[in-house]
Structures are given as structure tokens and as C-alpha cells.
Amino acid sequence: INKGAGGNARIDLRGLGAQRTLVLVNGRRMINSGTGAASTVDLNTIPVSMIKSVEVLKDGASAVYATDAVAVVVNIILKDNFEGLDMSLISAIRGEGDAVA
């Protein structure tokens, strides 16, 4: 979800809110990035080039991980051995009449 999140990338599965989704990195709980009662994990803090795989535990796991995992548990596995340089480039060309005043 990124609508109205102020640039934060959050996970909200099953419509129960991002606060009810537990995010793990290599099996360890990731700290919430925001402030206040609506603080959630900002996925923008994890570089995409470092992600090896993503595991999703679809069943609620609140018995194991407490109330943070009511909706779903997402475990992000990072690459173990990363050497070298990884770059990506995104470019775009504006066309005519694209709502620019």
C-alpha cells in the first residue's frame, strides 16, 4: 500500500491493516519505521538488490508471534554472499499532452 502513506511502502494483506502484518527479516522481527499508533514497517528501508526471497505465512500466527501476526507473517530473506556492484537505471520520456500546464 502506498496510497496516503507519505512515501512508505507497507504490507496489508487480507484488509486487516498493515499493523496486523508481521514483517521479519531473516526470521527476526523488523522494527516499525513510523511514529504513533499507526506505525508500520517501511519496506523502502530494504534495498531490493539485497532480497533473495520472500516467504509468506498465510495463516495467522498470533499464537507464535503475538498479536502483530493476526493477518499474515512475511519473512524477507536477504542474500548471504553479495560481492560486486548492482545498479539499475530507470528512464522515461515525456510525451506531448500529458497534463502539464
C-alpha distances in whole Angstrom, upper triangle without the diagonal:
4,6,9,8,11,10,8,6,5,6,7,10,12,11,12,10,9,12,14,12,15,14,18,19,22,23,22,20,18,18,15,15,14,17,18,17,14,14,11,12,10,10,12,15,16,17,17,20,21,19,22,20,17,18,16,19,18,20,20,22,22,26,26,23,23,21,18,18,18,15,15,16,15,17,17,21,22,25,28,30,29,32,32,29,26,25,23,24,22,24,24,26,26,28,30,29,25,25,27,29
4,6,5,8,7,6,5,7,9,10,13,16,14,16,13,11,14,16,15,17,16,20,20,24,25,24,22,19,19,16,14,14,17,18,18,14,14,12,12,10,11,11,14,16,17,17,20,21,20,23,21,19,21,20,22,21,24,23,25,25,29,28,25,26,23,20,21,21,18,18,19,17,20,19,22,23,26,29,31,29,31,31,29,25,24,22,22,20,21,21,24,24,26,28,26,23,22,24,26
4,5,8,8,9,9,10,12,12,15,17,14,16,13,12,15,18,17,20,19,23,24,27,28,27,24,22,21,18,17,15,17,18,18,14,15,14,15,13,14,14,18,19,21,20,24,25,24,27,25,23,24,22,24,23,26,25,27,27,31,31,28,27,25,22,22,22,20,20,22,20,23,22,26,27,29,33,35,33,35,35,32,29,27,25,24,22,23,22,25,24,25,27,25,22,21,22,24
4,6,8,9,10,11,14,14,17,19,16,17,14,13,15,18,18,21,20,24,25,29,29,28,25,22,21,17,16,14,15,16,16,13,13,13,15,13,15,15,18,20,22,22,26,27,26,29,27,25,26,25,26,26,27,26,28,28,31,31,28,28,25,22,23,23,21,22,23,22,25,24,28,28,31,34,36,34,37,36,33,31,29,27,26,24,25,24,26,25,27,29,27,23,22,23,25
4,5,5,7,8,11,12,16,18,16,16,12,11,13,16,16,18,17,20,22,25,26,24,21,18,17,14,12,10,12,14,14,10,10,10,11,10,12,12,14,17,19,19,23,24,23,26,25,22,24,22,24,24,26,24,26,25,29,29,25,25,23,19,21,21,20,20,21,19,22,21,25,25,28,31,33,31,34,33,31,28,27,25,25,23,25,24,27,26,29,30,29,25,24,25,27
4,6,9,11,14,16,19,22,19,20,16,14,16,19,19,20,19,22,23,27,27,26,23,20,18,15,12,10,12,14,16,13,12,12,13,11,13,12,14,17,19,20,23,24,23,27,26,24,26,25,27,27,29,28,29,28,32,31,28,28,25,22,24,25,23,23,23,22,24,23,26,26,28,31,33,31,33,33,30,27,26,24,24,22,23,23,26,25,27,29,28,24,23,23,25
4,7,10,13,15,19,21,20,20,17,14,17,20,18,20,18,21,21,24,25,24,22,18,17,15,12,11,14,16,18,14,13,12,12,9,10,9,11,14,15,16,19,20,20,24,23,22,24,23,26,26,28,27,28,28,32,31,27,28,26,22,23,25,23,22,22,20,22,20,23,23,25,28,30,28,30,29,26,24,22,20,20,18,20,20,23,23,26,28,27,23,23,23,25
4,6,10,12,16,19,17,18,14,11,13,16,15,16,14,17,17,21,22,21,18,15,14,11,9,9,12,14,15,12,10,9,8,5,7,7,9,12,14,15,18,19,18,21,21,19,21,20,22,23,25,24,25,25,28,27,24,24,22,19,20,21,19,19,19,17,18,17,20,20,23,26,28,26,28,28,26,23,22,21,21,20,22,23,26,26,29,31,30,26,26,26,29
4,7,10,13,16,15,16,13,10,13,15,13,14,12,15,15,19,20,19,17,14,14,12,11,11,15,17,17,13,12,9,8,5,5,6,9,10,12,12,16,17,15,18,17,15,17,17,19,20,22,21,22,23,26,25,22,23,21,18,18,19,17,16,16,14,16,14,17,18,21,24,26,24,27,27,25,22,21,19,20,19,22,22,25,26,28,31,30,26,26,27,30
4,6,10,13,12,12,9,6,9,11,9,11,10,13,14,18,18,17,15,12,13,10,10,11,14,15,15,11,10,7,6,6,6,9,11,12,14,14,18,18,16,19,17,14,16,14,16,17,19,18,19,19,23,22,19,19,18,14,14,16,14,13,13,11,14,13,17,18,21,24,27,26,29,29,27,24,24,22,24,22,25,26,29,29,31,34,33,29,29,30,33
4,6,10,10,10,8,6,9,9,7,9,8,12,14,17,17,17,14,13,14,12,13,14,17,18,16,13,12,9,8,9,8,11,13,13,16,15,19,18,16,18,16,12,13,11,13,13,15,14,16,17,20,20,17,18,16,13,12,13,10,9,10,9,12,12,16,18,21,24,27,26,29,30,28,25,25,24,25,24,27,27,31,31,33,36,35,31,31,32,35
4,7,6,7,5,4,8,8,7,10,11,14,17,20,19,19,16,15,16,14,15,15,18,18,16,13,13,10,11,12,12,15,17,17,20,19,22,22,19,21,18,15,15,12,13,12,14,13,15,16,20,20,17,17,15,12,11,11,8,9,11,10,14,15,19,21,24,27,30,30,33,34,32,29,29,27,28,27,29,30,32,33,34,37,35,32,32,33,36
4,5,7,7,8,10,9,7,11,12,15,18,20,19,20,18,17,19,17,19,19,21,21,19,16,16,13,14,15,14,17,20,19,21,20,23,23,20,21,18,14,13,10,11,9,11,11,14,15,18,19,17,17,15,13,11,10,7,7,10,10,14,15,19,21,25,28,31,30,34,35,33,30,30,28,30,28,31,31,34,34,36,38,37,33,34,35,38
4,6,8,10,12,10,9,13,15,18,21,23,22,22,20,20,21,20,21,21,23,23,20,17,18,16,17,18,18,21,23,23,25,24,27,27,23,24,21,17,16,13,12,10,11,10,14,15,18,19,18,18,15,14,12,10,7,8,12,13,17,19,22,25,28,31,34,34,37,38,37,34,34,32,33,32,34,34,37,37,38,40,39,35,35,37,40
4,6,8,11,9,10,14,16,19,22,25,24,24,21,21,21,19,20,20,21,20,18,15,16,15,16,18,18,21,23,23,26,25,28,28,25,26,23,20,19,15,16,13,14,13,16,16,20,21,19,19,16,14,13,11,8,11,14,15,19,20,24,27,30,33,36,35,39,40,38,35,34,32,33,31,34,33,36,36,37,39,37,34,33,35,38
4,7,8,6,8,12,14,18,21,24,22,22,19,19,19,17,19,18,19,18,15,13,14,13,15,17,18,21,23,23,26,25,29,28,25,27,24,20,19,16,15,13,13,11,14,14,17,18,16,15,12,11,11,8,6,9,13,14,18,20,24,26,30,33,36,36,39,40,39,36,36,34,35,33,36,36,38,38,40,41,40,36,36,38,40
4,5,6,7,11,13,17,20,23,21,21,18,17,17,14,15,14,16,15,12,9,11,10,12,14,15,18,20,21,23,23,27,26,24,26,23,19,19,16,16,15,15,13,15,15,19,19,17,16,13,11,11,10,8,10,13,14,17,19,23,25,28,31,34,34,37,38,36,33,33,31,33,31,33,33,36,36,38,39,38,34,34,35,37
4,5,5,8,10,13,16,19,18,18,14,13,13,11,12,12,14,14,12,9,9,6,8,10,12,14,16,17,20,20,24,23,20,23,20,17,17,14,15,14,15,13,15,15,18,18,15,15,12,9,10,10,9,10,11,11,15,16,20,21,25,28,31,30,33,34,33,30,30,29,30,29,31,32,35,34,37,39,37,34,33,35,37
4,6,8,10,13,16,20,18,17,13,12,12,9,12,11,12,11,9,7,7,6,9,11,13,16,17,18,22,22,26,24,22,24,22,19,18,16,16,16,16,13,14,13,16,17,13,12,10,7,9,9,9,10,11,13,15,17,21,23,26,29,32,32,35,36,35,32,32,31,33,32,34,35,38,38,40,42,41,37,36,37,40
4,6,10,13,16,19,17,16,13,13,14,12,15,15,16,15,12,11,11,9,11,14,15,19,19,20,23,23,27,25,23,24,22,18,17,14,13,13,12,9,11,10,13,14,11,10,7,5,6,5,6,7,9,11,14,17,20,23,26,29,32,32,35,37,36,33,34,33,34,33,36,37,40,40,42,44,42,39,38,40,42
4,6,10,13,16,14,14,11,11,12,11,14,14,16,17,14,12,12,9,9,12,12,16,17,17,20,20,23,21,19,20,18,14,13,10,10,10,11,9,10,10,14,13,11,11,9,6,5,7,6,5,6,7,11,13,17,19,23,25,28,28,32,34,32,30,30,29,31,30,33,34,37,38,40,42,41,38,38,39,41
4,7,10,13,11,10,7,8,10,10,13,14,17,17,15,14,12,9,9,12,12,16,16,15,19,19,22,20,17,19,16,13,12,10,10,11,12,10,9,10,13,11,8,9,9,5,5,8,8,6,5,6,8,11,14,17,20,22,26,26,30,32,31,29,30,29,31,31,34,35,39,39,42,44,43,40,40,41,43
4,7,10,9,8,6,6,9,9,12,14,17,18,17,15,13,9,7,10,9,13,12,12,15,15,18,16,14,15,13,10,10,10,11,13,14,13,12,13,16,14,11,13,13,9,9,12,11,9,6,5,6,8,11,13,17,19,22,23,26,28,27,25,26,26,28,28,31,33,36,37,40,42,42,38,38,39,42
4,6,5,5,4,5,9,11,13,16,19,20,20,18,16,12,10,12,11,14,13,12,15,15,17,14,12,14,12,10,9,10,11,14,15,14,13,14,16,13,11,13,14,11,11,14,14,11,7,6,4,6,8,11,14,16,19,20,24,26,26,24,25,26,28,29,32,34,38,39,42,44,44,41,41,42,45
4,5,5,6,6,10,12,14,17,20,22,22,20,17,14,11,12,11,13,11,9,12,13,14,11,10,11,10,9,10,12,13,17,18,18,16,18,19,16,14,17,18,15,14,18,17,14,11,8,6,5,6,7,11,12,16,17,20,22,22,21,23,23,26,27,30,33,36,38,41,44,44,40,41,41,44
4,6,8,9,13,16,18,21,24,26,25,24,21,18,15,16,14,16,15,12,14,14,15,12,10,10,10,10,10,13,14,17,19,19,17,19,20,16,15,18,20,17,16,20,19,16,12,10,7,6,5,7,10,10,14,15,19,22,22,21,23,24,28,29,32,35,39,40,43,46,47,43,44,44,47
4,7,9,13,15,18,21,23,25,24,23,20,17,15,17,15,18,17,15,17,17,19,15,13,13,12,11,10,12,12,16,16,16,14,15,16,13,11,15,17,14,13,17,17,14,10,9,6,8,8,10,13,14,17,19,23,26,26,25,27,28,31,32,35,37,41,43,45,48,48,45,46,46,49
4,6,9,13,15,18,21,22,22,21,18,15,13,15,15,17,15,14,17,18,19,16,15,15,15,13,13,14,14,18,18,17,15,15,16,13,11,14,16,13,13,17,18,15,11,11,8,9,10,12,15,15,19,20,24,26,26,25,27,28,31,32,36,38,41,43,46,49,48,45,45,46,49
4,6,9,12,15,17,18,18,17,14,12,10,13,13,16,14,14,17,18,20,17,16,17,16,14,14,14,14,17,17,16,13,14,15,12,9,12,13,10,11,15,15,13,10,10,9,10,12,14,17,18,22,22,26,28,28,26,28,28,31,32,35,37,41,42,44,47,47,43,43,44,46
4,7,9,12,15,16,16,15,12,10,7,9,10,13,10,10,14,16,18,15,14,17,16,14,15,15,16,18,19,18,16,16,18,16,12,14,15,11,13,16,16,14,11,10,10,10,12,13,17,18,21,21,24,26,26,24,25,26,28,29,32,34,37,38,41,44,44,40,40,41,43
4,6,9,11,13,14,13,10,8,6,9,11,13,11,12,16,18,20,18,17,20,19,17,18,18,19,21,22,19,18,17,20,18,14,15,15,12,14,17,18,16,14,13,13,13,16,16,20,21,24,24,27,28,27,26,27,27,29,30,33,35,38,39,42,44,44,40,40,40,42
4,6,8,10,11,10,6,5,4,7,10,12,11,13,16,18,21,19,19,22,21,18,19,18,19,21,22,19,19,18,21,19,15,15,15,11,14,16,16,16,14,14,15,15,18,18,22,24,26,26,29,30,29,27,27,27,29,29,32,33,36,37,40,42,41,37,37,37,39
4,7,10,12,10,6,6,5,6,9,10,9,12,15,17,20,19,19,22,22,20,21,21,22,23,24,22,22,21,24,23,19,19,18,15,17,19,19,19,17,16,17,16,19,19,22,24,26,25,28,29,27,25,26,25,27,27,29,31,34,34,37,39,39,35,35,34,37
4,7,9,7,4,6,7,8,11,12,12,15,18,20,23,22,22,25,25,22,23,22,24,25,26,23,23,22,25,24,20,20,18,15,18,20,19,20,19,18,19,19,22,22,26,28,30,29,31,32,30,28,28,27,29,28,30,31,34,34,37,39,38,34,33,33,35
4,7,7,5,8,10,11,15,16,15,18,22,24,27,26,25,29,28,26,26,25,26,27,27,25,25,23,26,25,21,20,19,16,19,21,21,22,21,21,22,22,25,26,29,31,33,32,35,35,34,32,32,31,32,31,34,34,37,37,40,41,40,36,35,35,37
4,6,6,9,12,14,18,19,19,22,25,27,30,29,28,31,30,27,28,26,27,27,27,24,24,22,25,25,21,19,17,15,19,20,20,22,22,22,24,24,28,28,32,34,36,35,38,39,37,35,35,34,35,34,36,37,40,39,42,43,42,38,37,37,38
4,6,9,12,15,18,20,20,22,26,27,31,29,28,31,29,26,26,24,24,24,24,21,21,19,22,22,19,17,14,13,16,17,18,19,20,21,23,24,27,28,32,34,37,36,39,40,38,36,36,35,36,35,38,38,41,40,43,44,43,39,38,38,40
4,6,10,12,15,17,18,20,23,24,28,27,26,29,27,24,24,22,23,22,23,20,21,19,22,23,19,17,15,13,15,16,16,17,18,18,21,22,25,26,30,32,35,34,37,38,36,34,33,32,33,32,34,34,37,37,39,41,39,35,34,35,37
4,7,9,12,14,14,17,20,22,25,24,23,26,25,22,22,21,22,22,23,20,20,19,22,22,18,17,15,12,15,16,16,17,17,17,19,19,22,23,27,29,32,31,34,35,33,31,31,30,31,30,33,33,36,36,39,40,39,36,35,35,37
4,6,9,12,12,14,17,19,22,21,19,22,21,18,19,17,18,19,20,18,18,17,20,20,16,16,14,10,13,14,14,14,13,13,15,15,19,20,24,26,29,28,31,32,30,28,28,27,29,28,30,31,34,35,37,39,38,34,34,35,37
4,6,9,9,10,14,15,18,17,16,19,18,15,16,16,17,18,20,18,18,18,21,19,16,16,15,12,13,15,15,14,12,11,12,12,16,16,20,22,25,24,27,28,27,24,25,24,26,25,28,30,33,33,36,39,38,34,34,34,37
4,5,6,8,11,13,16,15,15,18,17,15,17,17,19,20,22,21,21,21,24,23,19,20,19,15,16,19,17,16,15,13,14,13,16,16,19,22,24,23,26,26,24,22,22,21,22,22,25,26,29,30,33,35,35,31,31,31,34
4,5,6,9,9,13,12,11,15,14,12,15,15,17,19,21,20,21,22,25,23,20,21,20,16,17,19,17,16,14,11,12,10,13,13,16,19,21,20,23,23,21,19,19,18,20,20,23,24,28,29,31,34,34,30,31,31,34
4,5,7,9,12,12,12,16,16,15,18,18,21,22,25,24,24,25,28,26,23,25,24,20,20,23,21,19,18,15,15,13,15,14,17,20,21,19,22,22,19,17,17,16,17,17,20,22,25,26,29,32,32,28,29,29,31
4,6,9,12,11,12,15,16,15,18,19,22,23,26,25,24,25,28,26,22,24,23,20,21,23,22,20,18,15,15,12,14,13,15,18,19,18,20,21,19,17,17,17,19,19,22,24,28,29,32,35,35,32,32,32,34
4,6,9,7,8,12,13,12,15,17,20,22,24,24,23,25,27,25,22,24,24,20,20,23,22,19,17,14,12,9,11,9,12,14,16,15,17,18,16,14,15,15,18,19,22,24,28,30,33,36,36,32,33,33,36
4,5,6,7,11,13,13,17,19,22,24,27,27,26,28,30,28,25,27,27,24,24,26,25,22,20,16,15,11,12,10,11,14,15,13,15,15,13,11,11,12,14,16,19,22,26,27,31,34,35,31,32,32,35
4,5,5,9,10,11,15,17,20,22,25,26,26,28,30,28,25,28,28,24,23,26,24,21,19,15,14,11,11,9,10,14,15,13,15,15,13,10,11,10,13,14,18,20,24,26,29,33,33,30,31,32,35
4,6,8,11,13,17,19,23,25,28,29,28,30,33,30,28,30,31,27,26,29,27,24,22,18,16,12,12,9,9,12,12,9,12,12,10,7,9,9,13,15,18,21,25,28,30,34,35,32,34,34,37
4,6,9,11,15,18,21,23,26,27,26,28,30,27,25,28,28,25,24,27,26,22,20,16,14,10,9,6,6,9,10,8,11,12,11,9,12,13,16,18,22,25,29,31,34,37,38,35,37,37,40
4,6,8,11,14,17,20,23,24,23,25,27,25,23,26,26,23,22,24,23,19,17,13,11,7,6,5,6,10,11,11,14,15,15,12,14,15,18,19,23,25,29,31,34,38,38,35,36,37,40
4,7,10,14,17,19,22,24,23,26,27,24,23,26,27,24,22,25,23,20,17,13,11,8,6,5,5,8,10,10,14,16,16,14,16,17,20,21,25,28,31,34,36,40,41,37,39,40,43
4,7,10,13,16,19,20,20,23,25,22,21,24,25,22,20,22,20,17,14,11,9,6,5,7,8,11,14,14,18,19,19,17,19,19,22,23,26,29,32,34,37,40,40,37,39,40,43
4,7,10,12,16,17,17,20,22,19,18,21,21,18,16,19,16,13,10,7,6,5,6,9,11,14,17,17,21,23,22,19,21,21,23,24,27,29,33,34,37,40,40,36,38,39,42
4,7,9,12,14,14,17,19,16,15,19,19,17,14,16,14,11,8,6,5,6,8,11,14,16,19,20,24,26,26,23,25,24,27,27,31,32,36,37,40,43,43,39,40,42,45
4,6,9,11,11,14,16,15,14,17,17,14,11,13,11,7,6,5,6,9,11,14,17,20,23,24,27,29,29,26,27,26,29,29,32,33,37,38,40,43,42,39,40,41,44
4,6,7,8,11,13,12,12,14,15,13,10,11,9,6,5,6,8,11,13,17,20,22,25,26,30,32,32,29,31,30,33,32,36,37,40,41,43,46,45,42,43,44,47
4,6,9,12,14,14,13,15,15,14,10,10,8,5,7,9,11,14,17,20,23,25,29,29,33,35,34,32,33,31,34,33,36,37,40,41,42,45,44,41,41,43,46
4,6,9,11,11,12,13,13,13,9,8,7,6,8,11,13,17,19,23,26,28,31,32,36,38,37,35,36,35,37,36,40,40,44,44,46,48,47,44,44,46,49
4,6,8,9,9,10,9,9,6,5,5,5,7,11,13,17,20,23,26,28,32,33,36,39,38,35,37,36,38,37,40,41,44,45,46,49,48,44,44,46,49
4,5,6,6,8,8,9,5,6,8,7,7,11,12,16,18,22,25,27,30,32,35,38,37,35,37,36,39,38,41,42,46,46,48,51,50,46,47,48,51
4,5,5,4,5,7,5,5,8,9,9,13,15,18,21,24,27,29,32,34,37,40,39,37,39,38,40,40,43,44,47,48,50,52,51,47,47,49,51
4,6,6,8,10,9,9,12,12,12,16,17,20,22,26,29,30,33,35,39,41,41,39,41,41,43,43,46,47,51,51,53,56,55,51,51,53,55
4,6,9,10,8,10,13,12,10,14,14,18,19,22,26,26,30,32,35,38,38,37,38,38,41,41,44,46,49,50,52,55,54,50,51,52,55
4,7,7,6,9,11,10,9,12,12,16,18,21,24,25,29,30,34,36,36,34,36,36,38,38,42,43,47,47,50,52,51,48,48,49,51
4,6,6,8,11,12,11,14,15,19,21,24,27,28,32,33,37,39,39,37,38,38,41,40,43,45,48,48,51,53,52,48,48,49,52
4,5,6,9,11,11,14,16,19,22,25,29,30,34,34,38,40,39,37,38,38,40,39,42,43,46,47,49,51,50,46,46,47,49
4,6,8,9,9,11,13,16,19,22,25,27,31,31,35,37,36,34,35,34,36,36,39,40,43,43,45,48,47,43,43,44,46
4,6,5,6,9,12,15,18,21,24,26,30,30,34,36,35,33,34,34,36,35,38,39,43,43,45,47,46,43,43,44,47
4,6,8,12,15,18,21,24,28,29,33,34,37,39,38,36,37,36,38,37,40,40,44,44,46,48,47,43,43,44,47
4,7,10,14,16,20,23,26,29,32,32,36,38,37,34,35,33,35,34,37,37,40,41,42,45,43,40,40,42,44
4,7,10,13,16,19,23,25,28,29,33,34,33,31,32,31,33,32,35,36,39,40,42,44,43,40,40,41,44
4,7,10,13,16,20,22,25,26,29,31,31,28,30,29,31,31,34,36,39,40,42,45,44,40,41,42,45
4,6,10,13,16,19,22,22,26,28,27,25,26,25,28,28,31,32,36,37,39,42,42,38,39,40,43
4,6,10,13,15,19,19,23,25,25,23,24,24,27,28,31,33,37,38,40,43,43,40,41,42,45
4,6,10,12,16,16,20,22,21,19,21,21,24,24,28,30,34,35,38,41,41,38,39,39,42
4,7,9,12,13,17,19,19,18,20,21,24,25,29,31,35,37,39,43,43,40,41,42,45
4,6,9,10,13,16,16,15,17,18,22,23,27,30,34,36,38,42,43,39,40,41,44
4,6,7,10,13,14,13,16,17,21,23,27,30,34,36,39,42,43,40,42,42,45
4,6,10,13,15,15,18,20,24,26,30,33,37,39,42,46,47,44,45,45,49
4,6,10,12,13,17,19,23,26,29,33,36,39,42,46,47,44,46,46,49
4,7,9,9,13,16,20,22,26,29,33,36,39,42,44,41,43,42,46
4,7,9,13,16,19,23,26,30,33,36,39,43,44,41,43,43,46
4,7,10,14,17,20,23,27,30,33,36,40,42,39,41,41,44
4,6,10,13,17,20,23,27,30,33,36,38,36,38,37,40
4,7,10,14,17,21,24,27,30,34,35,33,35,34,37
4,7,10,13,17,20,23,26,30,32,29,31,31,34
4,7,10,14,17,20,23,27,28,26,28,28,31
4,7,10,14,17,20,23,25,23,25,24,28
4,7,11,13,16,20,22,19,21,21,25
4,7,10,13,17,19,16,19,18,22
4,7,9,13,15,13,16,15,19
4,6,10,12,11,14,13,17
4,7,9,7,10,10,13
4,7,6,10,10,13
4,6,9,9,11
4,6,7,9
4,6,9
4,6
4
